[in-house]
Amino acid sequence: MEHDFRGAICVATYSRADDLDRCIANIVHSRQGRKIPLIVVHQRGFESVSQVIAKWESEIQVLVQSETQGRSALENINLNSLLGREVAFTWLQADWCLGIEDDVQISRDAIDFVFEMYKRHSGNPFFRGVNLGSKLKFDESKNGFYSLVRFGIHGQASMITKKTWRHFNVKKLRKKSNVSGLDAMMEHYVKTGFMCTPRNSRYLDNGWNGTHSSPDPNDEHYVRIRESYFDGRTANPGRYELRKFDSPWRFDSRPFSLFQIIPVLVMNKTRHLRYLLKKRSKSN
């Protein structure tokens, strides 16, 4: 039963009213009336965004109003994204949380896919969560296929489990929030397991109005996701089939296996030892 697996969805937003409107509309459509709470972290500053939030008030279960706290746009994005997940896992006691950027649209079966992946794989100790993106060209005959991929989280739209979240020290993540994106900060651990990943993308990225991505909507990144996106051209798959990973769309995107995670574990151990040695030398 769905209520046995408590999930949550979080969106952090600031200045992109039109993007947020599309984002929430797609979430509501994909949620299909399920009682999965939507958390919106709203950094005040734009009246147009406040109006969009008011429009969707009945669909938002938790609204957190925040003020500018960071020294940069990146830091504010990270802090608000962390806050949304803290609400999900600490306040709402969610088993999983789907984080979606406000300039992203998700497909109508995206939440179906997330729920099904959690139901199937939550008992596996290597299960870290679900990525909704793909850059493999859309193939209708493979629309229900997914793979277990050794990769970090997709910052635009991904789900992590409570177990994955509990691995991290949130205070340390906050301290590093002005240095790199949340996906990069989590990567070292997430890659020690697998992310369930659809063959055809379940998100569409409209991020060319963002702060640290290409401003060109025809950039290869956006084009390849558009060409992979399942936008309702066919019926929902109905069922999802685990298949071998088609092909890597980035050099570090690999099929999950114990053999594949050994280099990651070695690298993580080496980095930790370097950190300890550096810390010791500073104290001497």
C-alpha positions, 0 to 999 in steps of 0.5 A, a space after each residue: 500500500 502507498 501509505 506504507 512508504 511515506 514520501 515527500 516532494 520539495 521545491 526551492 524557489 526564488 525569482 522564476 515565477 513562470 518556471 515555478 508555475 509550470 513546475 508545480 502544475 507538473 507536480 500536481 499532475 504527476 501526483 495524481 491526487 496522492 497524499 504526498 506532501 509538497 514542500 515549497 521553500 520560498 526565498 522572499 524577494 519577488 512578488 510575482 513568485 509570491 503570486 504563483 505560490 498563492 495560486 497553488 496554495 491548496 496544493 502546497 502542504 508545507 510552505 517555508 518562507 526564508 530570507 537571504 542567508 548565503 553569500 552567493 546564489 549558489 549558497 542560497 540554492 544549496 541552503 534552501 534545498 537542504 532546508 526542504 529535505 530537512 523538513 521532509 526527513 525530520 519534521 515529516 518523517 518521510 521515507 524518501 524525498 523527491 527534490 525538484 528545481 523550480 525550472 524543471 518539469 516532470 513527466 506525468 508518470 515521474 512520481 509513479 516511477 519514484 514510488 515503484 522504484 522505492 517499493 522494489 529496491 528499498 530493501 537493497 543496502 546499495 539503493 541510494 535513490 532515483 534519478 529522473 533524467 536521461 540523455 538517451 534519445 527517446 525510444 517509445 519501445 523502451 519507455 518502461 525500461 530502467 537501469 541501476 546506475 552508479 552515479 551521483 544525484 541529478 540536481 534538477 530532479 532526484 529522489 534520495 532515501 532517508 537512509 541516504 540522507 542520514 549518512 550526511 552531516 547537514 552542518 558540514 553540508 551547510 558549511 560547504 554550500 558556497 563551494 559546490 552544488 549539493 549534488 557534488 557534495 553528496 556524490 562521494 557516498 551516492 556512488 557507492 550504491 545505485 540510483 534507479 534511472 529511467 531509459 527515457 528522461 522523466 524531467 525537462 530542464 528549462 534552466 537557461 534562466 538559472 545562475 550557473 548553467 548555460 543561458 542558451 536553450 539550444 545548448 547540448 545539455 538541454 537539447 539531449 534532455 528534450 530529445 529523451 523526455 517522455 512528455 505524454 506522446 504515448 500512454 504511461 508504461 503501466 509497468 517498469 522493467 529492469 534492463 541492462 544500462 544502454 550506454 553511458 551518457 557521461 564517462 562516470 555513468 556506469 551500470 551498477 556492480 560491486 566491481 564498479 564501486 570498488 574504485 569509488 570506495 578506494 577514492 573515498 578512503 584516500 580522500 579521507 586520509 588526505 583530509 586527516 593528514 591535512 588536519 593533523 599538519 595544521 594542528 601541529 
